[in-house]
């Protein structure tokens, strides 16, 4: 299930996936889960019967100097977190890393014990360098990704489907086939032709991987909505699934309109959750 206010307006017909790929999914912004009880409540209230998608951003830490955006002239309150120190004993970055990993394992173990597979999309848009995990370089990012992969594997978390998010023309940031199951792209305000081009590029570059639209919506820079799914599909962008970003609480940015969702829900290759059989 894609949790979105606009979707709720459509008689709670929550969006699912393309018929030829996977199954329905629930999206969770991981930083919103402040304790294990919250995760348990989420599972109970949503009666998850498919794939839970989690976006891991690490923006609710125990240390003050920590935000997921990198400090810059445009974002003076950003973090000074140095990802190259994350695995170095004795650094504050390493303290945050170990704390986050311990919390992660608790949440993800809850989901495993509930027999729920997870579309695990950590450290997204790294090559854009606006988030701390991409602030250094490709080598540092890949080291962190592989370390997380190995730690979670050693913890017995075999319910994770690893999703890596490209920013385009960033193959040097790809962790490797052994550490990635699905390749994603985040697009905002793009025309159907651009969406199709990005889809084709990822498909040709990572031909043995499923390709998905990790995030999409309205662009505040171009002031445009992303092309409708019918337009994207017509041009050849046949994403395995898609996730529309949520509208902000002050209702200044609407990443999806009712018309956009109505177009999406009317497509023959899109199904609602009630049409998806249980995979438990």
Secondary structure in CASP SS format (residue, H / E / C, confidence):
PFRMAT SS
TARGET T0000
AUTHOR 0000-0000-0000
METHOD secondary structure of the structure
MODEL  1
X C 1.00
X C 1.00
X C 1.00
X C 1.00
X H 1.00
X H 1.00
X H 1.00
X H 1.00
X H 1.00
X C 1.00
X C 1.00
X C 1.00
X C 1.00
X C 1.00
X E 1.00
X E 1.00
X E 1.00
X E 1.00
X C 1.00
X C 1.00
X C 1.00
X C 1.00
X C 1.00
X C 1.00
X E 1.00
X E 1.00
X E 1.00
X E 1.00
X E 1.00
X H 1.00
X H 1.00
X H 1.00
X C 1.00
X C 1.00
X C 1.00
X H 1.00
X H 1.00
X H 1.00
X H 1.00
X H 1.00
X H 1.00
X H 1.00
X H 1.00
X H 1.00
X H 1.00
X H 1.00
X C 1.00
X C 1.00
X C 1.00
X C 1.00
X E 1.00
X E 1.00
X E 1.00
X E 1.00
X E 1.00
X E 1.00
X C 1.00
X C 1.00
X C 1.00
X C 1.00
X C 1.00
X C 1.00
X C 1.00
X C 1.00
X C 1.00
X C 1.00
X C 1.00
X C 1.00
X E 1.00
X E 1.00
X C 1.00
X C 1.00
X C 1.00
X C 1.00
X C 1.00
X C 1.00
X C 1.00
X C 1.00
X E 1.00
X C 1.00
X C 1.00
X C 1.00
X H 1.00
X H 1.00
X H 1.00
X C 1.00
X C 1.00
X C 1.00
X C 1.00
X C 1.00
X C 1.00
X H 1.00
X H 1.00
X H 1.00
X H 1.00
X H 1.00
X H 1.00
X H 1.00
X H 1.00
X H 1.00
X H 1.00
X H 1.00
X H 1.00
X H 1.00
X H 1.00
X H 1.00
X H 1.00
X H 1.00
X H 1.00
X H 1.00
X H 1.00
X H 1.00
X H 1.00
X C 1.00
X C 1.00
X C 1.00
X E 1.00
X E 1.00
X E 1.00
X E 1.00
X E 1.00
X E 1.00
X C 1.00
X C 1.00
X C 1.00
X H 1.00
X H 1.00
X H 1.00
X C 1.00
X C 1.00
X E 1.00
X H 1.00
X H 1.00
X H 1.00
X C 1.00
X C 1.00
X C 1.00
X H 1.00
X H 1.00
X H 1.00
X H 1.00
X H 1.00
X H 1.00
X H 1.00
X H 1.00
X H 1.00
X H 1.00
X H 1.00
X H 1.00
X H 1.00
X H 1.00
X H 1.00
X H 1.00
X H 1.00
X C 1.00
X C 1.00
X C 1.00
X C 1.00
X C 1.00
X E 1.00
X E 1.00
X E 1.00
X E 1.00
X E 1.00
X E 1.00
X E 1.00
X C 1.00
X C 1.00
X C 1.00
X C 1.00
X H 1.00
X H 1.00
X H 1.00
X C 1.00
X C 1.00
X C 1.00
X H 1.00
X H 1.00
X H 1.00
X C 1.00
X C 1.00
X E 1.00
X E 1.00
X E 1.00
X E 1.00
X E 1.00
X E 1.00
X E 1.00
X C 1.00
X C 1.00
X C 1.00
X H 1.00
X H 1.00
X H 1.00
X H 1.00
X H 1.00
X H 1.00
X H 1.00
X H 1.00
X H 1.00
X H 1.00
X H 1.00
X H 1.00
X H 1.00
X H 1.00
X C 1.00
X C 1.00
X C 1.00
X C 1.00
X E 1.00
X E 1.00
X E 1.00
X E 1.00
X E 1.00
X E 1.00
X E 1.00
X E 1.00
X C 1.00
X E 1.00
X C 1.00
X C 1.00
X C 1.00
X C 1.00
X E 1.00
X C 1.00
X C 1.00
X C 1.00
X C 1.00
X H 1.00
X H 1.00
X H 1.00
X H 1.00
X H 1.00
X H 1.00
X H 1.00
X C 1.00
X C 1.00
X C 1.00
X C 1.00
X C 1.00
X C 1.00
X E 1.00
X E 1.00
X E 1.00
X C 1.00
X C 1.00
X C 1.00
X C 1.00
X C 1.00
X C 1.00
X C 1.00
X C 1.00
X C 1.00
X C 1.00
X C 1.00
X C 1.00
X C 1.00
X H 1.00
X H 1.00
X H 1.00
X H 1.00
X H 1.00
X H 1.00
X H 1.00
X H 1.00
X C 1.00
X C 1.00
X C 1.00
X C 1.00
X E 1.00
X E 1.00
X E 1.00
X H 1.00
X H 1.00
X H 1.00
X C 1.00
X C 1.00
X C 1.00
X C 1.00
X C 1.00
END
